[in-house]
Amino acid sequence: MRAHQVVPPGSWVAEEERDQVVLDWDHRHRRRIALTTEAGDELLLDLPDAVRLRDGEGLLLEGGGVVRVVAAEERLLEIQADDPDQLIRIAWHLGNRHLPVQLVPGAIRIRADHVIADMIRQLGGRARGTDAPFDPEAGAYASGHGHGHDEDNAPSSPASGPG
């Protein structure tokens, strides 16, 4: 099987769904990769550009049908604090280390890391281990599925104006 396009959740009917692939975060930002479906079938993901695959999206197959993308559970830390200001301070320290973070109500999730867990405790927060799908924020410069800068909407500088 070969998948050549990503389609949004709910854009296909149940009868079109052929199978699913369960992928961790590292394997959900791809352009081309060989995958094995839950039923054990081989699937080549072959997209024109690298995309960030989200839980629930579909991979459109040549010849018809869809394979659903499922975000695998991963070992994470769920970070909480006694007040919002403390959680914001912790978030700053995580961002300063360029760690991918997932924001959930009242908490921040990161991949499990004992060194970072110690830092969080030193900052007055709590870090408890949990297993859950990891879907971090895309970042300020992500547009759509990609991870690039949105060149079309970037302000032009006088030096780059029409010549």
PyRosetta script that sets phi, psi and omega in degrees:
from pyrosetta import init, pose_from_sequence

init()
pose = pose_from_sequence("MRAHQVVPPGSWVAEEERDQVVLDWDHRHRRRIALTTEAGDELLLDLPDAVRLRDGEGLLLEGGGVVRVVAAEERLLEIQADDPDQLIRIAWHLGNRHLPVQLVPGAIRIRADHVIADMIRQLGGRARGTDAPFDPEAGAYASGHGHGHDEDNAPSSPASGPG")
pose.set_psi(1, 148.8)
pose.set_omega(1, 177.7)
pose.set_phi(2, -134.1)
pose.set_psi(2, 127.4)
pose.set_omega(2, 176.4)
pose.set_phi(3, -105.0)
pose.set_psi(3, 131.9)
pose.set_omega(3, -174.2)
pose.set_phi(4, -123.0)
pose.set_psi(4, -0.3)
pose.set_omega(4, -177.7)
pose.set_phi(5, -154.9)
pose.set_psi(5, 148.1)
pose.set_omega(5, 175.4)
pose.set_phi(6, -102.4)
pose.set_psi(6, 134.6)
pose.set_omega(6, 179.5)
pose.set_phi(7, -122.3)
pose.set_psi(7, 148.0)
pose.set_omega(7, -175.7)
pose.set_phi(8, -69.9)
pose.set_psi(8, 156.6)
pose.set_omega(8, 177.1)
pose.set_phi(9, -55.6)
pose.set_psi(9, 142.4)
pose.set_omega(9, 176.5)
pose.set_phi(10, 78.5)
pose.set_psi(10, 4.9)
pose.set_omega(10, -178.0)
pose.set_phi(11, -93.8)
pose.set_psi(11, 7.9)
pose.set_omega(11, 176.8)
pose.set_phi(12, -137.0)
pose.set_psi(12, 158.9)
pose.set_omega(12, 178.9)
pose.set_phi(13, -91.4)
pose.set_psi(13, 157.1)
pose.set_omega(13, -174.6)
pose.set_phi(14, -54.5)
pose.set_psi(14, -35.4)
pose.set_omega(14, -178.0)
pose.set_phi(15, -65.7)
pose.set_psi(15, -22.0)
pose.set_omega(15, 179.3)
pose.set_phi(16, -81.7)
pose.set_psi(16, -18.2)
pose.set_omega(16, -176.4)
pose.set_phi(17, -76.5)
pose.set_psi(17, 116.7)
pose.set_omega(17, -176.1)
pose.set_phi(18, -91.5)
pose.set_psi(18, -31.5)
pose.set_omega(18, -172.9)
pose.set_phi(19, -174.6)
pose.set_psi(19, -170.6)
pose.set_omega(19, 174.9)
pose.set_phi(20, -144.9)
pose.set_psi(20, 156.0)
pose.set_omega(20, 172.7)
pose.set_phi(21, -120.2)
pose.set_psi(21, 134.2)
pose.set_omega(21, 179.2)
pose.set_phi(22, -105.2)
pose.set_psi(22, 119.2)
pose.set_omega(22, -173.2)
pose.set_phi(23, -130.1)
pose.set_psi(23, 139.0)
pose.set_omega(23, 173.0)
pose.set_phi(24, -79.5)
pose.set_psi(24, 177.1)
pose.set_omega(24, -175.7)
pose.set_phi(25, -58.4)
pose.set_psi(25, -41.9)
pose.set_omega(25, -177.9)
pose.set_phi(26, -60.8)
pose.set_psi(26, -29.1)
pose.set_omega(26, -176.7)
pose.set_phi(27, -98.5)
pose.set_psi(27, 5.2)
pose.set_omega(27, 179.2)
pose.set_phi(28, -101.9)
pose.set_psi(28, 11.5)
pose.set_omega(28, 171.1)
pose.set_phi(29, -124.1)
pose.set_psi(29, 96.4)
pose.set_omega(29, -169.8)
pose.set_phi(30, -147.0)
pose.set_psi(30, 161.4)
pose.set_omega(30, 168.8)
pose.set_phi(31, -116.9)
pose.set_psi(31, -46.8)
pose.set_omega(31, -176.7)
pose.set_phi(32, -141.9)
pose.set_psi(32, 125.7)
pose.set_omega(32, 179.4)
pose.set_phi(33, -162.8)
pose.set_psi(33, 146.0)
pose.set_omega(33, 172.9)
pose.set_phi(34, -86.1)
pose.set_psi(34, 129.7)
pose.set_omega(34, -178.2)
pose.set_phi(35, -124.3)
pose.set_psi(35, 160.2)
pose.set_omega(35, 172.1)
pose.set_phi(36, -118.1)
pose.set_psi(36, 128.3)
pose.set_omega(36, -179.2)
pose.set_phi(37, -76.9)
pose.set_psi(37, 170.0)
pose.set_omega(37, 178.3)
pose.set_phi(38, -60.6)
pose.set_psi(38, -30.0)
pose.set_omega(38, 178.2)
pose.set_phi(39, -81.8)
pose.set_psi(39, -3.0)
pose.set_omega(39, 178.2)
pose.set_phi(40, 92.0)
pose.set_psi(40, 8.2)
pose.set_omega(40, 178.7)
pose.set_phi(41, -83.8)
pose.set_psi(41, 149.0)
pose.set_omega(41, 177.3)
pose.set_phi(42, -84.2)
pose.set_psi(42, 138.4)
pose.set_omega(42, -179.1)
pose.set_phi(43, -136.9)
pose.set_psi(43, 129.9)
pose.set_omega(43, 173.9)
pose.set_phi(44, -101.2)
pose.set_psi(44, 116.3)
pose.set_omega(44, 171.8)
pose.set_phi(45, -84.6)
pose.set_psi(45, 120.1)
pose.set_omega(45, -174.2)
pose.set_phi(46, -138.3)
pose.set_psi(46, 85.0)
pose.set_omega(46, -175.6)
pose.set_phi(47, -103.1)
pose.set_psi(47, 155.6)
pose.set_omega(47, 178.7)
pose.set_phi(48, -65.8)
pose.set_psi(48, -31.8)
pose.set_omega(48, -179.1)
pose.set_phi(49, -138.2)
pose.set_psi(49, 156.9)
pose.set_omega(49, 175.1)
pose.set_phi(50, -66.8)
pose.set_psi(50, 138.1)
pose.set_omega(50, 179.4)
pose.set_phi(51, -132.3)
pose.set_psi(51, 160.3)
pose.set_omega(51, 174.1)
pose.set_phi(52, -95.7)
pose.set_psi(52, 105.1)
pose.set_omega(52, -179.5)
pose.set_phi(53, -77.5)
pose.set_psi(53, 132.7)
pose.set_omega(53, -178.9)
pose.set_phi(54, -108.8)
pose.set_psi(54, 150.9)
pose.set_omega(54, 176.7)
pose.set_phi(55, -54.7)
pose.set_psi(55, 130.2)
pose.set_omega(55, 177.5)
pose.set_phi(56, 94.9)
pose.set_psi(56, -13.8)
pose.set_omega(56, 177.0)
pose.set_phi(57, -71.8)
pose.set_psi(57, 165.2)
pose.set_omega(57, 179.9)
pose.set_phi(58, -118.5)
pose.set_psi(58, 150.3)
pose.set_omega(58, 173.7)
pose.set_phi(59, -104.7)
pose.set_psi(59, 114.7)
pose.set_omega(59, -177.2)
pose.set_phi(60, -76.8)
pose.set_psi(60, 125.4)
pose.set_omega(60, -176.8)
pose.set_phi(61, -90.1)
pose.set_psi(61, 143.6)
pose.set_omega(61, 170.4)
pose.set_phi(62, -61.3)
pose.set_psi(62, 136.6)
pose.set_omega(62, -179.5)
pose.set_phi(63, 85.1)
pose.set_psi(63, -0.1)
pose.set_omega(63, 176.1)
pose.set_phi(64, 104.1)
pose.set_psi(64, 155.2)
pose.set_omega(64, -179.6)
pose.set_phi(65, 99.3)
pose.set_psi(65, 164.8)
pose.set_omega(65, -176.2)
pose.set_phi(66, -137.1)
pose.set_psi(66, 140.2)
pose.set_omega(66, 170.5)
pose.set_phi(67, -110.3)
pose.set_psi(67, 123.3)
pose.set_omega(67, -177.8)
pose.set_phi(68, -77.7)
pose.set_psi(68, 139.5)
pose.set_omega(68, 174.2)
pose.set_phi(69, -90.1)
pose.set_psi(69, 127.7)
pose.set_omega(69, 177.4)
pose.set_phi(70, -121.3)
pose.set_psi(70, 127.5)
pose.set_omega(70, 177.8)
pose.set_phi(71, -75.7)
pose.set_psi(71, 123.3)
pose.set_omega(71, -180.0)
pose.set_phi(72, -72.2)
pose.set_psi(72, 150.2)
pose.set_omega(72, 171.6)
pose.set_phi(73, -71.0)
pose.set_psi(73, 140.8)
pose.set_omega(73, 178.5)
pose.set_phi(74, -132.1)
pose.set_psi(74, 160.7)
pose.set_omega(74, 176.7)
pose.set_phi(75, -77.9)
pose.set_psi(75, 118.8)
pose.set_omega(75, -175.3)
pose.set_phi(76, -126.5)
pose.set_psi(76, 166.2)
pose.set_omega(76, 167.1)
pose.set_phi(77, -109.6)
pose.set_psi(77, 130.2)
pose.set_omega(77, 172.5)
pose.set_phi(78, -102.7)
pose.set_psi(78, 120.5)
pose.set_omega(78, -171.8)
pose.set_phi(79, -105.7)
pose.set_psi(79, 130.0)
pose.set_omega(79, 176.9)
pose.set_phi(80, -134.4)
pose.set_psi(80, 164.4)
pose.set_omega(80, 177.8)
pose.set_phi(81, -144.8)
pose.set_psi(81, 166.0)
pose.set_omega(81, -176.9)
pose.set_phi(82, -72.2)
pose.set_psi(82, -25.3)
pose.set_omega(82, 178.5)
pose.set_phi(83, -144.1)
pose.set_psi(83, 158.2)
pose.set_omega(83, -177.2)
pose.set_phi(84, -58.9)
pose.set_psi(84, -36.4)
pose.set_omega(84, 179.7)
pose.set_phi(85, -62.5)
pose.set_psi(85, -39.2)
pose.set_omega(85, 178.5)
pose.set_phi(86, -66.1)
pose.set_psi(86, -40.8)
pose.set_omega(86, 178.8)
pose.set_phi(87, -66.6)
pose.set_psi(87, -36.3)
pose.set_omega(87, 176.4)
pose.set_phi(88, -64.0)
pose.set_psi(88, -41.7)
pose.set_omega(88, 178.1)
pose.set_phi(89, -62.0)
pose.set_psi(89, -43.0)
pose.set_omega(89, 177.5)
pose.set_phi(90, -63.1)
pose.set_psi(90, -42.9)
pose.set_omega(90, 178.9)
pose.set_phi(91, -58.9)
pose.set_psi(91, -39.9)
pose.set_omega(91, 178.0)
pose.set_phi(92, -60.4)
pose.set_psi(92, -45.1)
pose.set_omega(92, -179.2)
pose.set_phi(93, -64.5)
pose.set_psi(93, -36.5)
pose.set_omega(93, 177.5)
pose.set_phi(94, -66.8)
pose.set_psi(94, -43.2)
pose.set_omega(94, 178.9)
pose.set_phi(95, -65.8)
pose.set_psi(95, -36.1)
pose.set_omega(95, 178.6)
pose.set_phi(96, -63.3)
pose.set_psi(96, -24.3)
pose.set_omega(96, 177.4)
pose.set_phi(97, -96.3)
pose.set_psi(97, 7.0)
pose.set_omega(97, 177.5)
pose.set_phi(98, 56.5)
pose.set_psi(98, 36.9)
pose.set_omega(98, 178.4)
pose.set_phi(99, -85.1)
pose.set_psi(99, 136.3)
pose.set_omega(99, 172.9)
pose.set_phi(100, -66.8)
pose.set_psi(100, 134.4)
pose.set_omega(100, -178.7)
pose.set_phi(101, -128.6)
pose.set_psi(101, 147.4)
pose.set_omega(101, 173.7)
pose.set_phi(102, -114.6)
pose.set_psi(102, 127.2)
pose.set_omega(102, 179.4)
pose.set_phi(103, -95.0)
pose.set_psi(103, 125.1)
pose.set_omega(103, 176.5)
pose.set_phi(104, -126.7)
pose.set_psi(104, 159.3)
pose.set_omega(104, -177.2)
pose.set_phi(105, -51.5)
pose.set_psi(105, 118.5)
pose.set_omega(105, 175.8)
pose.set_phi(106, 74.8)
pose.set_psi(106, 8.4)
pose.set_omega(106, -176.1)
pose.set_phi(107, -156.5)
pose.set_psi(107, 168.2)
pose.set_omega(107, 174.7)
pose.set_phi(108, -125.0)
pose.set_psi(108, 137.7)
pose.set_omega(108, 175.6)
pose.set_phi(109, -112.9)
pose.set_psi(109, 137.9)
pose.set_omega(109, 173.3)
pose.set_phi(110, -135.1)
pose.set_psi(110, 167.7)
pose.set_omega(110, 173.1)
pose.set_phi(111, -66.6)
pose.set_psi(111, 144.8)
pose.set_omega(111, -178.1)
pose.set_phi(112, -58.7)
pose.set_psi(112, 131.6)
pose.set_omega(112, -179.9)
pose.set_phi(113, -157.1)
pose.set_psi(113, 113.6)
pose.set_omega(113, -174.7)
pose.set_phi(114, -65.3)
pose.set_psi(114, -31.4)
pose.set_omega(114, 178.9)
pose.set_phi(115, -66.7)
pose.set_psi(115, -44.6)
pose.set_omega(115, 179.0)
pose.set_phi(116, -68.1)
pose.set_psi(116, -36.3)
pose.set_omega(116, 177.1)
pose.set_phi(117, -59.8)
pose.set_psi(117, -41.5)
pose.set_omega(117, 177.1)
pose.set_phi(118, -63.6)
pose.set_psi(118, -42.3)
pose.set_omega(118, 178.7)
pose.set_phi(119, -60.7)
pose.set_psi(119, -42.7)
pose.set_omega(119, -179.1)
pose.set_phi(120, -62.1)
pose.set_psi(120, -42.4)
pose.set_omega(120, 177.9)
pose.set_phi(121, -64.7)
pose.set_psi(121, -38.7)
pose.set_omega(121, 177.6)
pose.set_phi(122, -64.5)
pose.set_psi(122, -28.4)
pose.set_omega(122, 178.2)
pose.set_phi(123, -85.7)
pose.set_psi(123, 1.6)
pose.set_omega(123, 177.0)
pose.set_phi(124, 91.7)
pose.set_psi(124, 8.2)
pose.set_omega(124, 179.0)
pose.set_phi(125, -95.7)
pose.set_psi(125, 177.7)
pose.set_omega(125, 176.7)
pose.set_phi(126, -120.1)
pose.set_psi(126, 137.6)
pose.set_omega(126, 178.1)
pose.set_phi(127, -129.4)
pose.set_psi(127, 116.1)
pose.set_omega(127, 178.4)
pose.set_phi(128, -120.0)
pose.set_psi(128, 142.3)
pose.set_omega(128, 179.5)
pose.set_phi(129, -71.9)
pose.set_psi(129, 143.6)
pose.set_omega(129, 176.1)
pose.set_phi(130, -151.9)
pose.set_psi(130, 155.5)
pose.set_omega(130, 173.9)
pose.set_phi(131, -109.1)
pose.set_psi(131, 121.2)
pose.set_omega(131, -177.7)
pose.set_phi(132, -161.2)
pose.set_psi(132, 160.1)
pose.set_omega(132, 171.9)
pose.set_phi(133, -62.5)
pose.set_psi(133, 142.4)
pose.set_omega(133, -179.3)
pose.set_phi(134, -107.9)
pose.set_psi(134, 119.8)
pose.set_omega(134, -179.5)
pose.set_phi(135, -134.2)
pose.set_psi(135, 77.6)
pose.set_omega(135, -174.7)
pose.set_phi(136, -68.8)
pose.set_psi(136, 163.4)
pose.set_omega(136, 176.0)
pose.set_phi(137, -57.7)
pose.set_psi(137, 143.6)
pose.set_omega(137, -177.2)
pose.set_phi(138, -74.0)
pose.set_psi(138, -27.7)
pose.set_omega(138, -178.7)
pose.set_phi(139, 107.2)
pose.set_psi(139, 159.8)
pose.set_omega(139, -174.2)
pose.set_phi(140, -65.8)
pose.set_psi(140, -27.6)
pose.set_omega(140, -174.7)
pose.set_phi(141, -101.4)
pose.set_psi(141, 1.7)
pose.set_omega(141, 179.3)
pose.set_phi(142, -75.5)
pose.set_psi(142, 141.4)
pose.set_omega(142, 176.0)
pose.set_phi(143, -133.2)
pose.set_psi(143, 127.4)
pose.set_omega(143, -179.1)
pose.set_phi(144, 60.7)
pose.set_psi(144, -129.1)
pose.set_omega(144, -179.0)
pose.set_phi(145, -85.4)
pose.set_psi(145, -24.6)
pose.set_omega(145, -170.1)
pose.set_phi(146, -80.5)
pose.set_psi(146, 175.5)
pose.set_omega(146, 178.1)
pose.set_phi(147, -114.5)
pose.set_psi(147, 15.8)
pose.set_omega(147, -176.5)
pose.set_phi(148, -92.4)
pose.set_psi(148, 174.7)
pose.set_omega(148, 175.3)
pose.set_phi(149, -77.8)
pose.set_psi(149, 146.1)
pose.set_omega(149, 180.0)
pose.set_phi(150, -84.3)
pose.set_psi(150, 85.5)
pose.set_omega(150, -173.9)
pose.set_phi(151, -61.3)
pose.set_psi(151, -34.9)
pose.set_omega(151, -175.8)
pose.set_phi(152, -67.4)
pose.set_psi(152, -25.6)
pose.set_omega(152, -177.0)
pose.set_phi(153, -105.9)
pose.set_psi(153, 5.5)
pose.set_omega(153, -179.5)
pose.set_phi(154, -73.6)
pose.set_psi(154, 138.0)
pose.set_omega(154, 177.8)
pose.set_phi(155, -65.8)
pose.set_psi(155, 143.4)
pose.set_omega(155, 179.7)
pose.set_phi(156, -90.6)
pose.set_psi(156, 146.0)
pose.set_omega(156, 177.1)
pose.set_phi(157, -96.1)
pose.set_psi(157, 160.1)
pose.set_omega(157, 179.5)
pose.set_phi(158, -55.7)
pose.set_psi(158, -34.3)
pose.set_omega(158, -178.5)
pose.set_phi(159, -69.6)
pose.set_psi(159, -22.7)
pose.set_omega(159, -177.4)
pose.set_phi(160, -104.6)
pose.set_psi(160, 9.3)
pose.set_omega(160, -179.5)
pose.set_phi(161, -69.2)
pose.set_psi(161, 178.7)
pose.set_omega(161, -178.9)
pose.set_phi(162, -60.6)
pose.set_psi(162, 143.6)
pose.set_omega(162, -174.3)
pose.set_phi(163, -104.7)
pose.dump_pdb("model.pdb")
